[in-house]
C-alpha cells in the first residue's frame, strides 16, 4: 500500500484533520476476518478502511458508503494495489460489517488510531522561593 494522507472534515465539524490511510490500513489489518475464505474478493482491512474514510466524509448508510467507493474506484484500487477496479456491492458491505467483523477487535483497532499522541510528561513547575 502506498503512503497517502487525506484531509477530511467530519460531518458536522468545522475542524478538518489529516489521517494517514496507511496507518489506518495497518491498524485494521489486526482485525480478524471471520468470513470463510471461499468467495472473498477484498481483504477485510481494505473494506474497513474504505468504510471508515467514507464515514469520516459524511456518509453513513451502507449504500452511500458503497457509492462513495464506486465513485473513487480507480484511485482506491491503485491505493490498495487491488487487481480489479470495481468496488464492493452494498450487499457485501452490509454482510461484512454485520457478520464478518468482531466488534471488540474493531473497537480496539480504532481506539489505537484515535488515541491522542503520547507526550512527554512535564515536571511540575517549581515555585520560586521568597527569602525574607
C-alpha positions in Angstrom: 0.0 0.0 0.0 1.2 3.5 -0.8 1.5 6.0 2.0 -1.2 8.6 1.5 -2.7 11.2 3.7 -6.2 12.6 3.4 -7.6 15.6 5.0 -11.3 15.2 5.9 -13.8 17.3 7.6 -16.1 15.0 9.6 -19.7 15.7 9.1 -20.9 18.4 11.5 -17.4 19.5 12.4 -15.7 22.8 11.4 -12.3 21.4 12.1 -10.7 19.3 9.3 -8.0 16.8 10.2 -5.5 14.7 8.3 -5.3 11.0 8.5 -2.7 8.6 7.1 -4.5 5.9 5.2 -1.5 3.6 5.5 -1.7 3.9 9.3 -5.5 3.2 9.3 -5.0 0.2 7.0 -2.2 -1.2 9.1 -4.3 -0.9 12.3 -7.3 -2.5 10.6 -5.2 -5.5 9.4 -5.2 -6.6 13.1 -9.0 -7.1 13.0 -9.7 -10.8 12.4 -11.6 -11.7 9.3 -14.5 -14.0 10.3 -15.5 -14.8 6.7 -15.0 -18.1 5.0 -12.2 -18.0 2.5 -14.4 -19.1 -0.3 -15.6 -16.1 -2.4 -13.6 -13.4 -0.6 -12.6 -10.8 -3.2 -11.5 -7.9 -1.0 -9.3 -8.0 2.1 -11.2 -7.1 5.3 -8.7 -4.3 6.1 -9.4 -2.7 2.7 -13.2 -2.8 3.2 -12.9 -1.4 6.7 -10.5 1.4 5.6 -12.8 2.4 2.8 -15.8 2.4 5.0 -14.0 4.5 7.7 -12.9 7.1 5.2 -16.3 7.3 3.6 -17.9 7.6 7.1 -15.5 10.4 8.0 -16.5 12.1 4.8 -20.1 12.2 6.0 -21.6 9.0 4.5 -23.4 6.7 7.0 -25.6 4.3 5.2 -24.0 1.2 3.6 -25.4 2.0 0.2 -23.9 5.6 0.5 -20.5 4.1 1.6 -20.5 1.8 -1.5 -21.5 4.7 -3.8 -18.7 6.8 -2.4 -16.2 4.0 -3.0 -17.6 3.3 -6.5 -17.1 7.0 -7.5 -13.4 6.7 -6.4 -12.8 3.1 -7.6 -9.7 3.7 -9.7 -7.9 5.8 -7.0 -8.8 3.2 -4.3 -7.8 0.3 -6.4 -4.4 1.9 -7.1 -4.0 2.9 -3.4 -4.6 -0.6 -2.1 -3.0 -2.4 -5.0 -6.2 -4.2 -6.0 -6.3 -6.1 -9.2 -9.8 -5.1 -10.0 -11.1 -1.5 -10.1 -14.6 -2.4 -9.2 -15.7 -1.7 -5.6 -17.8 -4.0 -3.4 -21.5 -4.0 -3.8 -23.6 -2.6 -0.9 -24.7 -6.1 0.0 -21.1 -7.1 0.5 -20.5 -4.1 2.8 -23.6 -4.9 4.8 -22.7 -8.5 5.2 -19.1 -7.8 6.1 -20.0 -5.1 8.6 -22.7 -7.1 10.3 -21.2 -10.6 10.4 -17.5 -10.7 9.4 -16.1 -8.4 12.0 -15.7 -8.9 15.7 -16.9 -5.6 17.2 -14.4 -5.7 20.1 -11.4 -6.2 17.7 -12.6 -3.3 15.5 -13.1 -1.1 18.6 -9.5 -1.9 19.8 -8.0 -1.1 16.3 -10.0 2.2 16.1 -9.1 3.2 19.7 -5.4 2.8 18.8 -5.9 5.1 15.8 -7.9 7.7 17.8 -5.7 7.7 20.9 -4.0 11.1 21.5 -0.3 11.0 20.7 1.9 10.3 23.7 3.5 13.3 25.1 6.5 13.6 27.4 5.4 14.1 31.0 6.4 17.5 32.2 7.9 18.1 35.6 5.7 20.2 37.8 6.6 23.9 37.8 9.0 24.9 40.5 7.7 27.5 42.9 10.0 30.5 43.4 11.1 30.7 47.0 10.9 34.0 48.7 13.7 34.8 51.1 12.8 37.4 53.7 
